[in-house]
Amino acid sequence: MDVFPTRRDEHIHMIAVRGEIDLATAGDLLLRLRALAEPVSGPILLDLSQITFINFAGLRTLRAFDQHVTTAGGSVHVAAVSLPVARLFELVALHQDDANVADPPPLDAMPPSAAGRETPGVCAIAGV
């Protein structure tokens, strides 16, 4: 995993991250992002377009970085994402909307031919 500044001036501070973000690299990523962001003086743009893999450990790291920067008076914005990052963000958005999705009917109330199939309007993601 590589982390490097791509642009820094009085208006824009952009940091690019390349490679895999998982449990093995998350701690190092947070340290490197914090070091590159100091001193926080405005918006920070993250270029995540070169991420080849990211899991929830990576997401927690990005959230921790956002909290750190926000606490210091700055802000973090994602400027670009790769397909793996986009997929993870989509899963997170689906999970957050889970509270707004109606519960499926109990299996014993469904006709035998419908058991085991997805019900329209019901989120099929569990335990995310």
C-alpha positions in Angstrom: 0.0 0.0 0.0 1.3 3.5 -0.9 0.1 6.8 0.3 1.3 10.0 -1.2 0.4 13.6 -1.6 -0.6 14.5 -5.2 -1.4 18.2 -4.7 -1.0 20.6 -1.8 -1.6 24.3 -1.9 -3.6 26.8 0.2 -6.9 25.7 -1.3 -6.6 22.0 -2.0 -4.8 19.1 -0.3 -5.1 15.9 -2.2 -3.8 12.5 -1.0 -3.8 9.4 -3.2 -3.9 5.9 -1.8 -2.8 2.9 -3.9 -2.9 -0.8 -3.3 -4.8 -3.0 -0.8 -6.4 -1.7 2.4 -7.2 -4.5 4.9 -6.6 -5.4 8.5 -2.8 -5.8 7.8 -2.4 -2.3 6.3 -5.1 -0.3 8.0 -3.1 0.9 11.0 -0.2 2.0 8.8 -2.6 3.8 6.5 -4.1 5.8 9.3 -0.7 6.9 10.6 0.4 7.9 7.1 -2.8 9.8 6.3 -2.6 11.7 9.6 1.1 12.6 8.9 0.3 13.8 5.4 -2.7 15.8 6.6 -0.8 17.8 9.2 -1.4 20.6 9.7 -5.1 20.4 8.9 -6.1 23.7 7.4 -9.0 23.0 5.1 -10.5 20.3 2.9 -8.6 17.2 2.2 -9.4 15.2 -1.0 -8.8 11.5 -1.1 -8.0 9.8 -4.4 -9.0 6.2 -3.9 -9.0 5.4 -7.6 -6.0 3.1 -7.3 -7.3 0.9 -4.5 -7.3 -2.8 -5.6 -8.9 -4.2 -2.5 -10.7 -2.7 0.5 -12.7 -4.3 3.3 -14.4 -3.0 6.5 -11.0 -2.6 8.3 -10.2 -0.1 5.5 -13.6 1.6 5.9 -13.1 2.0 9.6 -9.7 3.5 8.9 -11.2 6.1 6.5 -13.8 6.9 9.1 -11.2 7.3 11.8 -9.2 9.6 9.5 -12.3 11.7 8.8 -13.1 12.0 12.5 -9.5 13.1 13.2 -9.6 15.7 10.5 -13.1 16.9 11.4 -12.0 17.3 15.1 -9.1 19.4 14.0 -11.4 21.7 12.0 -10.9 20.3 8.5 -13.0 18.1 6.2 -12.4 15.0 4.2 -13.9 14.4 0.7 -13.5 11.4 -1.6 -12.4 12.7 -5.0 -12.3 9.4 -6.9 -12.9 5.7 -6.2 -12.0 2.4 -7.8 -14.5 -0.4 -8.4 -13.7 -2.2 -5.1 -14.2 1.1 -3.1 -17.4 1.8 -5.0 -18.7 -1.7 -4.2 -17.9 -1.3 -0.5 -19.5 2.1 -0.3 -22.6 0.7 -2.0 -22.8 -2.2 0.5 -22.5 0.3 3.4 -25.3 2.4 1.9 -27.5 -0.7 1.5 -26.8 -1.7 5.1 -27.6 1.8 6.4 -31.0 1.7 4.6 -31.7 -1.7 6.1 -33.8 0.0 8.9 -36.1 1.3 6.2 -36.6 -2.0 4.5 -39.7 -4.0 5.5 -39.2 -7.3 7.2 -39.9 -10.3 4.9 -42.9 -12.5 5.8 -42.0 -15.5 7.8 -41.0 -18.5 5.7 -43.9 -20.6 6.9 -46.3 -17.9 5.6 -44.8 -18.1 2.1 -45.9 -20.6 -0.5 -43.5 -23.5 -0.7 -42.4 -22.5 -4.2 -41.3 -19.0 -2.9 -39.2 -20.2 0.1 -35.5 -19.7 -0.5 -36.0 -17.0 -3.2 -35.4 -13.3 -2.6 -38.6 -11.3 -2.0 -38.8 -8.1 -4.0 -38.1 -5.0 -1.8 -36.3 -7.0 0.9 -32.6 -6.5 1.5 -30.8 -9.8 1.0 -27.7 -8.6 2.8 -27.4 -9.8 6.4 -24.7 -9.3 9.0 -22.8 -6.7 7.0 
